[in-house]
Amino acid sequence: MSNYLWRNMRADDLAGVVSVAAVSFPSHFEGHNCFQERFAVFPQGCFSLTSADALRGYLIAYPWPLGSIPPLNSLLGILSEPGDALYLHDLALHPDVRGQGYTRSIVERVAREMSQLGARRIALVSVNDTVGFWQGMGFGSVTGDDAITQKLESYGDRSSYMIREL
């Protein structure tokens, strides 16, 4: 690994976050205002992978009702206090740093810190054929729920709603 470290996100990271998101999720665009709002409403769930001169990754998570999927590229509004479920909205790494072992440490950190706040589950939507990756991080796919299947339509054919018990 190089000199990149995960730290709590700062407001001045948001331009870099948008840049990494554009490279990582070209078919799932979300505007700067969405990232800004997610950071504003739950900064303790936002992390940046940085070096002295560059931001190369981010993770954004926030409290969200289990079984509910936030619509893409839309504002959330006011969140309630952290409950027993957390939604991992995005984990993205710039292609320059993928495959270097940065993801497990931040997923485990989020699991540990959010568990201390009372979360018992983390949910996410796997996109871009990443189900196997998320299974390796302890997540399992939710199947047989017609409401969730319908909500996943905007995320693409190979998307899957997944949950990890903490």
C-alpha positions in Angstrom: 0.0 0.0 0.0 1.1 3.6 -0.6 0.7 6.6 1.7 -3.1 6.7 1.6 -5.0 6.7 4.9 -8.7 6.7 5.8 -9.8 9.7 7.8 -13.1 11.5 8.7 -14.3 13.4 5.7 -14.1 17.2 5.7 -16.2 19.7 3.7 -13.3 20.6 1.5 -13.1 16.9 0.4 -16.4 17.1 -1.5 -15.0 18.1 -4.9 -12.7 15.1 -4.8 -15.5 12.8 -3.7 -17.6 13.9 -6.7 -14.6 13.3 -9.0 -14.0 9.8 -7.7 -17.8 9.1 -7.9 -17.9 10.1 -11.6 -15.1 7.7 -12.4 -16.5 4.9 -10.2 -20.2 5.1 -11.0 -20.6 6.7 -14.5 -24.1 5.2 -15.0 -25.3 6.2 -11.4 -24.7 9.9 -11.4 -25.2 11.9 -8.2 -24.6 15.6 -8.0 -22.4 17.6 -5.6 -25.5 18.7 -3.6 -26.3 15.0 -2.8 -22.8 14.4 -1.4 -22.9 17.7 0.4 -26.2 16.9 2.1 -25.1 13.4 3.1 -22.0 14.8 4.7 -24.0 17.6 6.4 -26.7 15.3 7.9 -24.4 12.5 9.2 -20.7 13.4 9.1 -19.7 10.6 11.4 -20.6 8.2 8.6 -18.4 9.9 6.0 -14.7 9.0 5.4 -12.1 9.9 2.8 -9.1 8.0 1.6 -6.3 10.6 1.2 -2.7 11.3 0.9 -0.9 14.6 1.3 -1.9 15.7 -2.2 -5.0 13.7 -3.3 -8.3 12.2 -2.4 -8.6 8.7 -3.9 -11.6 7.2 -2.2 -14.6 7.7 0.0 -17.3 6.0 2.0 -20.6 7.5 2.9 -23.1 5.9 5.3 -26.1 7.1 7.3 -29.0 5.9 9.4 -31.8 4.6 7.1 -34.8 2.3 7.6 -34.0 -1.3 6.8 -35.6 -2.5 3.6 -35.9 1.1 2.2 -33.6 2.2 -0.6 -32.9 5.9 -1.0 -33.5 7.1 -4.6 -30.4 7.9 -6.6 -29.4 11.6 -7.1 -31.9 12.9 -4.6 -31.8 14.8 -1.3 -32.6 12.8 1.8 -34.0 15.6 4.1 -33.5 15.4 7.8 -32.4 12.0 9.2 -33.5 10.6 12.5 -31.1 9.7 15.2 -29.0 6.6 14.5 -31.2 3.5 14.9 -30.5 -0.1 14.4 -29.9 0.1 10.7 -27.3 2.0 8.6 -27.3 2.4 4.9 -23.8 2.3 3.2 -24.6 4.6 0.3 -21.2 4.5 -1.4 -17.8 3.1 -1.2 -15.7 4.2 -4.1 -12.0 4.1 -4.9 -10.2 5.8 -7.8 -8.9 3.1 -10.2 -5.3 4.1 -9.3 -5.8 2.6 -5.8 -8.2 -0.3 -6.4 -7.0 -3.7 -5.4 -4.5 -2.4 -2.8 -6.4 -3.5 0.3 -8.0 -0.3 1.3 -11.7 -1.4 1.5 -11.7 -4.0 4.3 -10.3 -1.6 6.9 -12.9 1.1 6.3 -15.8 -1.3 6.2 -14.7 -2.8 9.5 -14.2 0.6 11.0 -17.7 1.7 10.0 -19.1 -1.6 11.3 -17.3 -1.1 14.7 -18.1 2.6 15.1 -21.7 2.3 14.0 -22.3 -0.7 16.3 -21.1 1.5 19.2 -23.8 3.9 18.2 -26.4 1.2 18.4 -26.6 0.0 14.8 -27.2 -3.8 14.4 -27.2 -4.0 10.6 -25.7 -2.3 7.6 -27.5 -2.4 4.3 -26.4 -1.4 0.8 -27.2 -1.8 -2.8 -24.5 -3.7 -4.7 -24.0 -2.3 -8.3 -21.6 -2.9 -11.1 -21.5 -6.7 -10.5 -20.0 -6.4 -7.0 -22.1 -9.0 -5.1 -19.1 -11.3 -4.6 -17.0 -8.4 -3.2 -19.7 -7.5 -0.7 -20.2 -11.2 0.3 -16.5 -11.2 1.1 -17.2 -8.3 3.5 -19.9 -10.3 5.3 -23.0 -9.0 3.4 -25.8 -11.3 2.2 -28.3 -10.7 -0.6 -31.9 -10.2 0.2 -34.1 -12.2 -2.2 -37.8 -12.8 -2.6 -38.9 -9.3 -1.6 -40.9 -7.8 -4.5 -40.9 -4.3 -3.0 -37.1 -4.3 -2.8 -36.8 -5.8 -6.3 -38.9 -2.9 -7.7 -36.9 -0.3 -5.9 -33.7 -1.8 -7.4 -34.8 -1.1 -11.0 -33.2 2.3 -11.1 -29.9 0.8 -10.0 -29.5 -1.6 -13.0 -29.9 -5.3 -13.8 -27.1 -6.6 -11.7 -27.9 -4.7 -8.5 -28.7 -6.4 -5.3 -29.9 -5.3 -1.8 -27.6 -6.7 0.8 -27.4 -6.7 4.6 -24.6 -7.4 7.1 -25.5 -8.2 10.7 -23.2 -6.5 13.2 
